[in-house]
């Protein structure tokens, strides 16, 4: 369920665009690119977690540590990188 949501989003593209808009909002102040990227990554992870919790809630499934394992695996997979798996 969650991987079906995440694949169409294209993680790198989503983060890149979000980082661009963060930079644009502060007039592209130099030296802040890494902070923009990291903030965008956090926003991406927050979005995935919120979507997964909403799906569990909609299906009347309990929100437990075990039920959140798939989202944790997806985020960890994305953070480690495909080459390191």
C-alpha positions in Angstrom: 0.0 0.0 0.0 2.6 2.5 1.0 5.1 1.6 -1.7 2.4 2.2 -4.2 2.1 5.8 -2.9 5.8 6.4 -2.7 6.8 5.2 -6.2 4.7 7.7 -8.2 6.0 10.5 -6.0 9.6 10.0 -7.2 11.4 10.8 -3.9 14.4 12.6 -5.4 12.3 14.8 -7.7 9.9 15.7 -4.8 12.8 16.6 -2.5 14.6 18.5 -5.2 11.6 20.6 -6.0 10.8 21.2 -2.3 14.4 22.3 -1.6 14.2 24.7 -4.6 11.1 26.3 -3.2 12.6 26.6 0.3 15.6 28.3 -1.3 13.4 30.5 -3.4 11.5 31.6 -0.3 14.7 33.0 1.3 15.9 34.5 -2.0 18.5 31.8 -2.6 20.8 32.9 0.2 24.1 31.2 -0.3 25.4 28.5 1.9 22.0 27.1 2.8 21.5 24.4 0.1 22.3 21.5 2.4 19.8 22.8 5.0 17.2 23.2 2.3 17.7 19.6 1.1 17.6 18.1 4.6 14.5 20.1 5.5 12.9 18.8 2.3 13.8 15.2 3.1 12.2 15.6 6.6 9.1 17.0 4.9 9.0 14.1 2.5 9.3 11.6 5.4 6.6 13.4 7.4 4.3 13.3 4.3 4.8 9.5 3.9 4.2 8.9 7.6 1.0 11.1 7.6 -0.3 9.3 4.5 0.3 5.9 5.9 -1.3 6.8 9.3 -4.3 8.2 7.4 -4.6 5.0 5.4 -4.5 2.9 8.6 -7.1 5.2 10.2 -9.4 5.0 7.1 -9.2 1.2 7.2 -9.9 1.2 10.9 -6.6 -0.5 11.6 -4.9 0.1 14.9 -1.8 2.3 14.8 0.9 0.3 16.5 4.7 0.0 16.2 4.2 -3.1 14.1 1.7 -1.4 11.8 4.2 1.4 11.2 7.0 -1.0 10.2 6.3 -0.8 6.5 6.7 3.0 6.5 9.9 2.7 8.5 11.3 0.2 6.1 10.4 2.5 3.1 12.1 5.5 4.7 15.1 3.5 5.7 15.4 2.1 2.2 15.2 5.5 0.7 17.7 7.0 3.2 20.3 4.2 2.8 20.2 4.4 -0.9 19.5 1.7 -3.5 23.2 0.9 -4.0 23.7 -0.1 -0.3 21.0 -2.7 -0.1 
